[in-house]
Amino acid sequence: MKLNLLYILEVLLLATIALCQDDDELNYQVMHKLNSQKEFIKRGDIKLKNSKSQTGKYTGLESNDSAINAKINKNDLYLVEVRDTNGNVLSSSYTKACFLFDSKFKDEIILHVDSEGKILFADYFTEKSTCPEELKDTIPVGSDFKTSVRVLKSEQGQRPHLASLVFYKREQAKKQMNDKGFFAKYWMYILPVVLIFLFSGA
């Protein structure tokens, strides 16, 4: 009887530990830079309550080290990376840097995750997609960003890279052309010559 009771208690303990592990918080780092810069700098952190969360909380850094001080023009791109707590890059996205100013640094990060809650890729959007007439020379510290975070579960897995898809289609078309026979490829040149010989012979 005592052995059965100990066994039941052990099972309950293991089940409780497993549930607690499933409810562990998930933390990610948000990095940013301009396309003209070499290194990313940390902007802030994202915290999810657990792997089933549909929203997250962004907390920006207040340190001046999180700001970007550079001459910004309308062609500059603003790049964002999402990393795990070990610094491994999970996904990246970008937009035009000038959109940040018209958006007053209101933006959104969408984390697309698989059935296990692992990040497949991230999308990044600013509130507006327009540029002001005058641009400032500073992208402020991370805490000045008003960032919302959404989590979407992707049932179909990771999205294809569109540039790679276009390249693949072009290569496939070239391959199909090369696979055609000699007459199939050059019949429009051969036919006039044959007709000339036929009529001249007549």
C-alpha positions as CSV (number, residue, x, y, z in Angstrom):
1,M,0.0,0.0,0.0
2,K,2.8,2.4,1.0
3,L,4.7,1.6,-2.3
4,N,1.6,2.4,-4.3
5,L,1.1,5.7,-2.5
6,L,4.8,6.6,-3.1
7,Y,4.4,5.7,-6.8
8,I,1.3,7.9,-7.1
9,L,3.1,10.8,-5.3
10,E,6.1,10.4,-7.6
11,V,3.9,10.5,-10.7
12,L,2.1,13.6,-9.5
13,L,5.4,15.3,-8.7
14,L,6.8,14.6,-12.2
15,A,3.6,15.8,-13.8
16,T,3.7,19.0,-11.8
17,I,7.4,19.6,-12.8
18,A,6.4,19.0,-16.5
19,L,3.6,21.6,-16.2
20,C,5.9,24.1,-14.6
21,Q,8.4,23.6,-17.4
22,D,5.8,24.2,-20.1
23,D,4.8,27.4,-18.4
24,D,8.4,28.8,-18.2
25,E,8.8,32.3,-19.5
26,L,10.4,32.8,-22.9
27,N,12.9,35.6,-23.3
28,Y,14.3,37.1,-26.5
29,Q,16.6,40.0,-27.4
30,V,15.8,42.7,-29.9
31,M,18.8,44.1,-31.8
32,H,18.9,46.9,-34.3
33,K,21.1,48.8,-36.7
34,L,21.1,50.7,-40.1
35,N,22.2,48.8,-43.2
36,S,25.3,51.1,-43.4
37,Q,26.5,49.9,-40.0
38,K,28.5,46.8,-39.3
39,E,27.3,45.7,-35.9
40,F,23.9,45.3,-34.3
41,I,23.3,46.8,-30.9
42,K,20.8,45.7,-28.3
43,R,17.5,47.7,-28.3
44,G,15.5,45.7,-25.7
45,D,13.9,42.5,-24.7
46,I,10.8,40.5,-25.4
47,K,9.1,38.4,-22.8
48,L,6.5,35.7,-23.4
49,K,4.7,34.2,-20.4
50,N,4.9,30.7,-22.0
51,S,5.0,28.9,-25.3
52,K,1.2,29.3,-25.7
53,S,1.2,33.1,-25.4
54,Q,-0.4,35.1,-28.1
55,T,1.1,38.4,-27.1
56,G,4.4,39.4,-25.6
57,K,5.8,42.3,-23.7
58,Y,8.6,44.5,-25.1
59,T,10.9,46.3,-22.7
60,G,13.4,48.8,-24.2
61,L,16.8,49.7,-22.9
62,E,17.2,53.2,-21.4
63,S,20.9,53.3,-21.9
64,N,22.3,55.6,-24.6
65,D,24.2,52.7,-25.9
66,S,20.9,51.4,-27.4
67,A,20.5,54.5,-29.6
68,I,21.7,54.8,-33.2
69,N,23.6,58.0,-33.9
70,A,24.2,58.4,-37.6
71,K,23.3,60.6,-40.6
72,I,20.0,59.1,-41.9
73,N,18.7,59.5,-45.4
74,K,15.5,58.3,-47.0
75,N,17.2,55.3,-48.6
76,D,18.6,53.9,-45.4
77,L,17.2,50.6,-44.1
78,Y,16.5,49.9,-40.5
79,L,17.3,46.3,-39.6
80,V,15.9,44.3,-36.6
81,E,17.1,41.0,-35.3
82,V,15.4,38.7,-32.8
83,R,17.9,36.6,-30.8
84,D,17.6,34.1,-28.0
85,T,19.2,34.7,-24.6
86,N,22.5,33.1,-25.8
87,G,22.8,35.5,-28.7
88,N,21.8,33.1,-31.5
89,V,19.9,34.9,-34.3
90,L,16.4,33.5,-34.7
91,S,15.1,35.8,-37.4
92,S,15.6,39.2,-38.9
93,S,13.5,41.8,-40.7
94,Y,13.8,45.4,-42.0
95,T,11.9,48.5,-43.1
96,K,12.9,52.0,-44.3
97,A,14.5,53.9,-41.5
98,C,12.6,57.1,-42.3
99,F,9.2,55.3,-41.6
100,L,10.2,55.3,-37.9
101,F,10.0,59.1,-37.6
102,D,6.6,59.4,-39.2
103,S,5.4,56.5,-37.0
104,K,6.8,58.3,-33.9
105,F,8.6,55.0,-33.1
106,K,5.3,53.0,-32.8
107,D,6.1,49.6,-34.3
108,E,5.1,45.9,-34.1
109,I,7.0,42.7,-34.0
110,I,5.2,39.5,-35.1
111,L,6.7,36.3,-34.0
112,H,5.7,33.3,-36.1
113,V,6.1,30.1,-34.2
114,D,5.7,26.3,-34.8
115,S,3.5,23.9,-32.9
116,E,6.2,23.7,-30.2
117,G,6.4,27.5,-29.7
118,K,9.8,27.8,-31.5
119,I,10.3,30.9,-33.6
120,L,10.3,30.2,-37.3
121,F,10.6,33.9,-38.4
122,A,9.7,37.4,-37.4
123,D,8.0,40.2,-39.2
124,Y,8.5,43.9,-38.4
125,F,6.2,46.8,-39.2
126,T,6.0,50.5,-38.4
127,E,2.7,52.2,-37.8
128,K,3.1,54.4,-40.9
129,S,4.9,53.8,-44.2
130,T,5.7,57.4,-45.1
131,C,8.7,59.6,-44.6
132,P,8.8,63.1,-43.1
133,E,10.4,66.0,-45.0
134,E,13.2,66.3,-42.5
135,L,15.0,63.4,-40.9
136,K,16.8,63.4,-37.5
137,D,20.3,62.1,-37.0
138,T,19.4,59.8,-34.2
139,I,17.2,56.7,-33.7
140,P,16.5,57.0,-29.9
141,V,17.1,54.6,-27.1
142,G,15.2,51.3,-27.0
143,S,12.8,52.5,-24.3
144,D,11.5,55.3,-26.6
145,F,10.0,52.7,-28.9
146,K,6.3,51.9,-28.4
147,T,6.4,48.3,-29.5
148,S,3.6,45.8,-29.5
149,V,4.4,42.0,-29.8
150,R,2.1,39.4,-31.3
151,V,2.7,35.7,-31.6
152,L,1.2,33.7,-34.5
153,K,1.3,30.0,-34.8
154,S,2.3,28.9,-38.4
155,E,0.7,25.6,-39.3
156,Q,2.6,25.3,-42.6
157,G,6.1,25.7,-41.3
158,Q,8.7,28.2,-42.4
159,R,7.9,30.5,-45.3
160,P,10.0,30.2,-48.5
161,H,12.5,32.8,-49.5
162,L,10.8,34.7,-52.4
163,A,14.1,35.6,-54.1
164,S,15.2,32.0,-54.1
165,L,11.8,31.0,-55.4
166,V,12.0,33.3,-58.4
167,F,15.6,32.2,-59.1
168,Y,14.4,28.5,-59.0
169,K,11.7,29.2,-61.5
170,R,14.1,30.9,-63.9
171,E,16.5,28.0,-63.6
172,Q,13.7,25.5,-64.2
173,A,12.7,27.4,-67.4
174,K,16.3,27.4,-68.6
175,K,16.6,23.7,-67.9
176,Q,13.4,22.9,-69.9
177,M,14.7,24.9,-72.8
178,N,18.0,23.0,-72.7
179,D,16.2,19.7,-72.5
180,K,14.4,20.3,-75.8
181,G,15.7,18.6,-78.9
182,F,17.7,20.4,-81.7
183,F,14.6,20.7,-84.0
184,A,12.3,21.8,-81.2
185,K,14.6,24.7,-80.4
186,Y,15.6,25.8,-83.9
187,W,12.6,24.9,-86.1
188,M,11.8,28.5,-86.9
189,Y,15.3,28.9,-88.5
190,I,15.2,25.5,-90.3
191,L,11.7,25.8,-91.8
192,P,12.4,28.8,-94.1
193,V,15.5,27.1,-95.5
194,V,13.6,23.9,-96.2
195,L,10.8,25.9,-98.0
196,I,13.4,27.8,-100.1
197,F,14.9,24.5,-101.3
198,L,11.5,23.1,-102.0
199,F,10.3,26.0,-104.1
200,S,13.6,26.4,-105.9
201,G,13.6,22.7,-106.8
202,A,10.1,23.1,-108.2
